[in-house]
Amino acid sequence: MAQLAKQPADGQTVYQMTGGLTVISAVDKSIQFDLLRDFTYVSMLTQYPFVFWVSSQSPFKTLGDMIDHARKNPGKISYGTSGVGNTLHMSVELMSSMTDAKMTHIPYKGPTAYTDVAGGVLDMAVGTFAVGRALYKEGRIRPLAVTSPKRWMEWNEIPAIAETVPGYEVVTWAALCVPGKASNELRDRLNKMTRTTLGRSDVVSAIEASGSMAAPNSPDEMRTRVQNDIAKWKKVAEYAKIDLS
């Protein structure tokens, strides 16, 4: 992103960024770019939630069970994600900030948190549908809750966290942006191309097969989303005392 910010705003360089960069902007003050100053947003591409996965043998049958246990036993429940200060980690810290249910974060390198959950070494792993699907089909892990504000697409059997924690929502995304202050003409032309592509049934089917949803929006809407997400994650970072600067 630091390199991208230095490129000409001529439309020859287009970047697919993720919502995780709004988290980085909130937890790392040393980064050499500014998401709101240095980029022009074209459109969101896709959006998707995360899943709280537990062992199929877990004593926690509902998210409420886990929250109650965590409140009574602070730090005793362990959960794994792919690193400190990323969206997965922050999604649990957001829930903790809303419920006072304190858990212990175990950062992993790669998807081994899922096998540790299946083996009973770890209480919970946080990740996507795509990564957890294989172990779920094998009956070794099960989804406890999904981070979207409502139940998600064909995974309708999984309760939303918001059913237990009203107001909770974490839906991350992928979006297109270009460096610098691109002209409105260029921005709008790229937005139209994006909407056309995301309107194709074959593209929509491929996106939905991964557990995501096609979600084109306007350049102004995308910029506002980035701005709101940075503000949201800054509050969570302050609560969790996370500073990667």
VEXDREN-2710 file (C-alpha; in Angstrom, 1 decimal):
% VEXDREN-2710
k/r/px/py/pz
1/MET/0.0/0.0/0.0
2/ALA/2.9/2.4/0.7
3/GLN/4.3/1.7/-2.8
4/LEU/0.8/2.0/-4.3
5/ALA/0.2/5.4/-2.7
6/LYS/3.2/6.8/-4.7
7/GLN/1.9/5.7/-8.1
8/PRO/0.2/8.0/-10.6
9/ALA/-3.6/8.4/-10.4
10/ASP/-4.0/7.4/-14.1
11/GLY/-6.0/4.2/-13.7
12/GLN/-3.1/2.1/-14.8
13/THR/-2.6/0.8/-11.3
14/VAL/-5.6/-0.7/-9.6
15/TYR/-5.4/-2.5/-6.2
16/GLN/-7.7/-5.0/-4.5
17/MET/-7.6/-4.1/-0.9
18/THR/-9.3/-5.8/2.1
19/GLY/-11.0/-4.6/5.2
20/GLY/-8.0/-5.8/7.1
21/LEU/-6.2/-2.7/6.1
22/THR/-8.6/-0.6/8.1
23/VAL/-7.6/-2.6/11.2
24/ILE/-3.9/-2.1/10.4
25/SER/-4.6/1.7/10.1
26/ALA/-6.2/1.5/13.6
27/VAL/-3.4/-0.5/15.4
28/ASP/-0.2/0.6/13.6
29/LYS/0.5/4.3/13.7
30/SER/3.9/3.8/11.9
31/ILE/2.4/2.8/8.5
32/GLN/3.6/4.9/5.6
33/PHE/0.2/5.6/4.0
34/ASP/-3.2/7.0/4.8
35/LEU/-6.2/5.2/3.5
36/LEU/-8.4/8.3/3.4
37/ARG/-5.8/10.7/2.0
38/ASP/-3.8/8.6/-0.5
39/PHE/-6.4/6.6/-2.4
40/THR/-9.6/6.9/-4.5
41/TYR/-12.1/4.2/-3.9
42/VAL/-13.9/2.6/-6.8
43/SER/-16.3/0.0/-5.4
44/MET/-16.6/-2.8/-2.9
45/LEU/-16.3/-6.2/-4.6
46/THR/-17.3/-8.8/-2.0
47/GLN/-18.1/-9.0/1.6
48/TYR/-18.1/-11.9/4.1
49/PRO/-18.3/-12.6/7.8
50/PHE/-16.1/-14.8/10.0
51/VAL/-17.1/-17.9/12.0
52/PHE/-16.4/-18.8/15.6
53/TRP/-15.5/-22.5/15.3
54/VAL/-15.4/-25.0/18.3
55/SER/-14.7/-28.7/18.6
56/SER/-17.6/-31.0/17.8
57/GLN/-17.1/-32.2/21.4
58/SER/-17.0/-28.7/22.9
59/PRO/-19.1/-28.2/26.1
60/PHE/-20.2/-24.9/24.7
61/LYS/-23.4/-25.5/22.8
62/THR/-24.2/-21.8/22.3
63/LEU/-22.3/-18.6/22.2
64/GLY/-24.2/-17.6/25.3
65/ASP/-22.7/-20.6/27.1
66/MET/-19.2/-19.5/26.1
67/ILE/-19.7/-15.9/27.1
68/ASP/-21.1/-16.9/30.5
69/HIS/-18.1/-19.2/31.2
70/ALA/-15.7/-16.5/30.1
71/ARG/-17.3/-13.9/32.4
72/LYS/-17.0/-16.3/35.4
73/ASN/-13.5/-17.5/34.4
74/PRO/-11.6/-14.6/32.8
75/GLY/-8.9/-15.7/30.5
76/LYS/-9.6/-19.4/30.8
77/ILE/-11.1/-19.8/27.3
78/SER/-8.5/-19.8/24.5
79/TYR/-9.0/-18.8/21.0
80/GLY/-6.7/-18.9/17.9
81/THR/-6.4/-16.6/14.9
82/SER/-3.8/-16.0/12.2
83/GLY/-2.0/-13.2/14.1
84/VAL/-2.1/-10.3/16.6
85/GLY/-4.0/-7.2/15.6
86/ASN/-5.8/-8.6/12.5
87/THR/-9.5/-8.6/11.8
88/LEU/-10.0/-12.1/13.2
89/HIS/-8.3/-11.1/16.5
90/MET/-10.2/-7.9/16.7
91/SER/-13.6/-9.6/16.0
92/VAL/-13.2/-11.4/19.4
93/GLU/-11.9/-8.3/21.2
94/LEU/-15.0/-6.4/19.9
95/MET/-17.2/-9.1/21.4
96/SER/-15.3/-8.9/24.6
97/SER/-15.6/-5.2/24.8
98/MET/-19.4/-5.5/24.5
99/THR/-19.9/-8.4/26.9
100/ASP/-16.9/-8.2/29.4
101/ALA/-16.1/-11.8/28.4
102/LYS/-12.3/-11.9/28.5
103/MET/-10.6/-14.7/26.6
104/THR/-6.9/-15.6/25.9
105/HIS/-5.7/-15.0/22.3
106/ILE/-3.3/-17.5/20.8
107/PRO/-1.8/-16.3/17.5
108/TYR/-1.0/-18.9/15.0
109/LYS/1.0/-19.1/11.8
110/GLY/-1.4/-20.6/9.3
111/PRO/-4.6/-22.7/9.7
112/THR/-3.3/-25.1/12.4
113/ALA/-5.6/-23.5/14.9
114/TYR/-8.5/-25.4/13.4
115/THR/-6.8/-28.8/13.9
116/ASP/-5.9/-27.8/17.5
117/VAL/-9.6/-27.0/18.0
118/ALA/-10.6/-30.3/16.5
119/GLY/-8.1/-32.0/18.8
120/GLY/-9.3/-30.3/22.0
121/VAL/-6.1/-28.3/22.5
122/LEU/-7.7/-24.9/21.8
123/ASP/-11.3/-23.9/22.7
124/MET/-12.1/-21.8/19.6
125/ALA/-10.7/-20.8/16.3
126/VAL/-11.9/-17.7/14.3
127/GLY/-11.8/-17.8/10.5
128/THR/-13.8/-18.1/7.3
129/PHE/-16.3/-20.6/6.0
130/ALA/-13.8/-21.6/3.3
131/VAL/-11.0/-22.6/5.7
132/GLY/-13.2/-24.4/8.3
133/ARG/-15.5/-26.2/5.8
134/ALA/-13.4/-29.4/5.4
135/LEU/-13.1/-30.1/9.1
136/TYR/-16.8/-29.2/9.6
137/LYS/-17.8/-31.8/6.9
138/GLU/-15.6/-34.4/8.6
139/GLY/-17.6/-33.7/11.8
140/ARG/-14.5/-32.6/13.8
141/ILE/-15.5/-28.9/14.3
142/ARG/-18.7/-27.0/14.3
143/PRO/-19.7/-23.4/13.9
144/LEU/-20.8/-21.7/17.1
145/ALA/-21.7/-18.3/15.6
146/VAL/-21.2/-16.1/12.6
147/THR/-20.1/-12.5/12.9
148/SER/-22.6/-11.0/10.4
149/PRO/-25.5/-9.1/11.9
150/LYS/-27.9/-11.7/10.6
151/ARG/-27.5/-15.4/9.6
152/TRP/-25.4/-15.7/6.5
153/MET/-26.7/-17.0/3.1
154/GLU/-27.0/-20.8/2.9
155/TRP/-25.4/-21.2/6.4
156/ASN/-28.7/-20.3/7.9
157/GLU/-28.4/-22.8/10.7
158/ILE/-25.5/-20.9/12.3
159/PRO/-26.7/-18.2/14.8
160/ALA/-25.5/-14.7/14.4
161/ILE/-23.5/-13.3/17.3
162/ALA/-25.9/-10.3/17.3
163/GLU/-28.6/-12.7/18.4
164/THR/-26.7/-13.0/21.7
165/VAL/-24.9/-9.7/21.6
166/PRO/-27.2/-7.0/20.1
167/GLY/-25.4/-4.5/17.9
168/TYR/-22.4/-6.8/17.2
169/GLU/-21.3/-6.9/13.6
170/VAL/-18.1/-7.8/11.8
171/VAL/-18.4/-8.2/8.0
172/THR/-15.1/-7.7/6.2
173/TRP/-14.7/-7.0/2.5
174/ALA/-12.6/-6.7/-0.6
175/ALA/-12.7/-3.5/-2.7
176/LEU/-11.0/-1.8/-5.6
177/CYS/-9.1/1.4/-5.2
178/VAL/-6.6/3.5/-7.2
179/PRO/-3.7/5.6/-5.9
180/GLY/-4.0/9.3/-5.4
181/LYS/-6.9/11.6/-6.3
182/ALA/-8.2/10.0/-9.5
183/SER/-10.6/12.0/-11.7
184/ASN/-14.3/11.4/-11.2
185/GLU/-14.5/10.3/-14.8
186/LEU/-11.9/7.5/-14.3
187/ARG/-13.4/6.5/-10.9
188/ASP/-16.9/6.3/-12.3
189/ARG/-15.8/4.3/-15.4
190/LEU/-14.0/1.8/-13.2
191/ASN/-17.1/1.6/-11.0
192/LYS/-19.3/0.9/-14.0
193/MET/-17.0/-1.9/-15.2
194/THR/-17.0/-3.4/-11.7
195/ARG/-20.8/-3.4/-11.4
196/THR/-21.1/-5.0/-14.8
197/THR/-18.7/-7.8/-13.9
198/LEU/-20.3/-8.4/-10.5
199/GLY/-23.7/-8.6/-12.2
200/ARG/-22.8/-11.7/-14.2
201/SER/-24.4/-14.9/-12.8
202/ASP/-21.2/-17.0/-13.2
203/VAL/-19.2/-14.5/-11.2
204/VAL/-21.8/-14.3/-8.5
205/SER/-22.0/-18.1/-8.3
206/ALA/-18.2/-18.4/-8.0
207/ILE/-18.2/-15.7/-5.2
208/GLU/-21.0/-17.3/-3.3
209/ALA/-19.3/-20.7/-3.5
210/SER/-16.5/-19.3/-1.3
211/GLY/-19.0/-18.1/1.4
212/SER/-18.8/-14.5/0.2
213/MET/-21.4/-12.1/-1.4
214/ALA/-21.0/-9.8/-4.4
215/ALA/-21.5/-6.3/-3.0
216/PRO/-20.8/-3.5/-5.4
217/ASN/-21.4/0.0/-4.1
218/SER/-20.6/3.6/-5.1
219/PRO/-17.2/5.3/-4.6
220/ASP/-18.6/7.6/-1.9
221/GLU/-20.2/4.7/-0.1
222/MET/-16.9/2.8/-0.2
223/ARG/-14.9/5.7/1.2
224/THR/-17.4/6.1/4.0
225/ARG/-17.2/2.4/4.8
226/VAL/-13.4/2.7/5.1
227/GLN/-13.7/5.8/7.3
228/ASN/-16.3/4.2/9.6
229/ASP/-14.3/0.9/9.9
230/ILE/-11.1/2.7/10.9
231/ALA/-13.0/4.6/13.6
232/LYS/-14.6/1.4/14.8
233/TRP/-11.3/-0.5/15.1
234/LYS/-9.6/2.3/16.8
235/LYS/-12.0/2.0/19.7
236/VAL/-11.5/-1.7/19.9
237/ALA/-7.7/-1.3/19.8
238/GLU/-7.9/1.1/22.7
239/TYR/-10.0/-1.3/24.7
240/ALA/-7.7/-4.2/24.0
241/LYS/-4.6/-2.1/24.3
242/ILE/-3.3/-3.2/21.0
243/ASP/-0.6/-1.0/19.4
244/LEU/1.7/-2.5/16.7
245/SER/3.5/0.8/16.0
END
